[in-house]
Structures are given as C-alpha cells and as structure tokens.
Amino acid sequence: TRRSRLATAVRQATARLASHRRDALRALGWSVAMQLLLAAAVLLGARGLGLGVEYGVVLFVLSAANLLQAVPASLLGLGAADVAGAGLYVATGMPLTTALALVSVLYGYRLLIATSGGLWTLARSRRM
C-alpha cells in the first residue's frame, strides 16, 4: 500500500542519513547559516526602506514560511510561502503594508538572483 511504501522510504532515508552523519550535520550547518544570512539580508532591505522590524521576527517568519516552499502553487510568482510570510508578519502585530513590503523585499531578492543566473548563462553562451 501507499502508506507502507512511504514508511519504507522514510526508514531507508533515515538509515542513509545515519550512515552519513557528518555530511548530514555539515548540510544542516550550511542550511542554518543560509537562513541566518537570508534573514539578515531581508533585515537590511527592510531598514533601507525605513521599516522598523526586529531580526528575530524576520528569522521566525522566514523559517516558518519556508516550510511551505514545497507547496506547488503560485500566482504571478508568489507562492504559499510568500502568502504565509505576509500572514505571519501581520500575526506578529505588523501593519499589512509593512508585511507586504517585507515579503516584497524577499521576492525582489529572488528575482535578482534568478536574473543574475540568467545573465551569467547568457554571457557564457556569447563567449563560446
């Protein structure tokens, strides 16, 4: 059945992780570092826009909202994580306009990274 296949797959993945404990811890460390840096980047963008927000709030919202990154639904590039992020910012007591501005900062970063990757590929293809 589907449930038993899932349980088997989870057991196999857990066994593989256990046999590669050092690699798993290294990957976890890099993931935590990335989350901390991303929260710092959003905080800097927010401060640049004159928004008063605390680092801990940004870190919490990003971490919680990123759990929804796997949901394959988006509208005009905005996904479940973006909507959840805005909702979480509002739940922490921020005005909706501030919450939308903070989500927009992260969305802008994503667009910037995507564009830079495309420009890199274009530049490499023209050299060949």
RAMONOR-V133954 format. One record per residue. N is the residue number from 1. PHI is phi as a letter, one per 30 degrees, with the letter a starting at -180 (none if undefined). Layout:
BEGIN
n-><N/N>
phi-><PHI/PHI>
END
This chain:
BEGIN
n-><1/2/3/4/5/6/7/8/9/10/11/12/13/14/15/16/17/18/19/20/21/22/23/24/25/26/27/28/29/30/31/32/33/34/35/36/37/38/39/40/41/42/43/44/45/46/47/48/49/50/51/52/53/54/55/56/57/58/59/60/61/62/63/64/65/66/67/68/69/70/71/72/73/74/75/76/77/78/79/80/81/82/83/84/85/86/87/88/89/90/91/92/93/94/95/96/97/98/99/100/101/102/103/104/105/106/107/108/109/110/111/112/113/114/115/116/117/118/119/120/121/122/123/124/125/126/127/128>
phi-><none/d/d/d/d/d/d/d/d/d/d/d/d/d/d/d/d/d/d/b/e/d/d/d/d/d/d/d/d/d/d/d/d/d/d/d/d/d/d/d/d/d/d/d/d/d/d/d/d/i/c/d/b/c/e/d/d/d/d/d/d/d/d/d/d/d/d/c/e/d/d/d/b/a/b/h/i/c/c/d/d/d/d/d/e/d/d/d/d/d/d/d/j/d/d/e/d/d/d/d/d/d/d/d/d/d/d/d/d/d/d/d/d/d/d/d/d/d/d/d/d/d/d/d/d/d/d/d>
END
